[in-house]
Amino acid sequence: MQETPFCLSVGHLLPYSMSDSNSTDFTNPSTFILMGIPGLEAAHVWISIPFCVIYAIAILGNFTILFIVKMEPSLHGPMYYFLCMLAVTDMVLSTSILPKMLSIFWFNSREINFSACLTQMYFIHCFFAIESGFLVAMAFDRYVAICDPLRHSTTLTNPVVAKIGLAMVLRGVMLVLPYPFLASRWPYCRTNIIPNTYCEHIAVVKLACADIRLSSYYSLSVAMLGIGLDVFFIAMSYTQILRAIFNLPTEDARLKTFGTCGSHLCVVLAFYIPPLFAALMQRFGQNVTAHLHVLMSNMYLLVPPVLNPIIYGVKTQQILDRLFQLFTHKGT
């Protein structure tokens, strides 16, 4: 819809013109060109400031979570082990996107090698799926802790937690593996310009001059059967959790019990709601400008790594107490 006039407007940047595409072998492009945020190129330097702050907060905040959990023996439990897995995933996810984005904003370094583009695509989608899996594991932990507290310590032992974490990693690795494999097999003869700040799967395969329905259908199946099932399992867990909470005898007990899963619920909402808005914008936002689509596609990947350590740091008393101890100890 809006992509055609945009591509035409930057046609002078293409190594091959559209008129030559039929006679020129463009099957294996050596590089792609990431346009950054279309329409806001003049403001890239200013836009980089909040994104740089986001990256710093994401790395520092998640590293702080890892450090506090490691140093505090009382936090050596299933909930915090899963939180550490989430923190590592957030750091990898943000690092997969932001360094290249900032190089575009600061140095106008828009070229990305074809193999590097596919690698970035894989890491972004893989760790997004892994993070979704960890949120399911954390929901299961809260379900057992609230609905069957007497068996929590025997059900979620350290080996079980490690196996669940490994299963979520392997699931993400295997689910997303066909993305770069299929993308590398398509012939590309239209353009090598990607109107985004990173190599998003569908944005890349749309450049192919072949029938990409296999990639599209597989991407849809991952979203529906992978992420969709994760949302379903989390919803089922919280249905049982809320049922158990409402059966408690006093209001004080209900609030105290709900507070133990409040952080996780906030993280779940922060993770799944932005992609939902981005999907709705793609489906129904025909009149939405291209730069808003790009900003939204970036924010739903970058917001969770920033918010997760803040939410758990503020709402988890043990982490907050340990953080205050670190600062007061340094102060004295």
GILIN-V117437 format. One line per field, one symbol per residue. ss: DSSP state (h for helix, s for strand, l for the rest). A space follows every 10 residues. Layout:
ss->???
This chain:
ss->llhhhhhhhl hhhllllhhh llllllllll ssssllllll hhhhhhhhhh hhhhhhhhhh hhhhhhhhhh hlhhhllhhh hhhhhhhhhh hhhhhhhhhh hhhhhhhlll ssshhhhhhh hhhhhhhhhh hhhhhhhhhh hhhhhhhlhh hhhhhllhhh hhhhhhhhhh hhhhhhhhhh hhhhhllsll llssllllll hhhhhllsll llhhhhhhhh hhhhhhhhhh hhhhhhhhhh hhhhhhllll hhhhhhhhhh hhhhhhhhhh hhhhhhhhhh hhhhlllllh hhhhhhhhhh hhhhhhhhhh hhhhhlhhhh hhhhhhhhhh hl
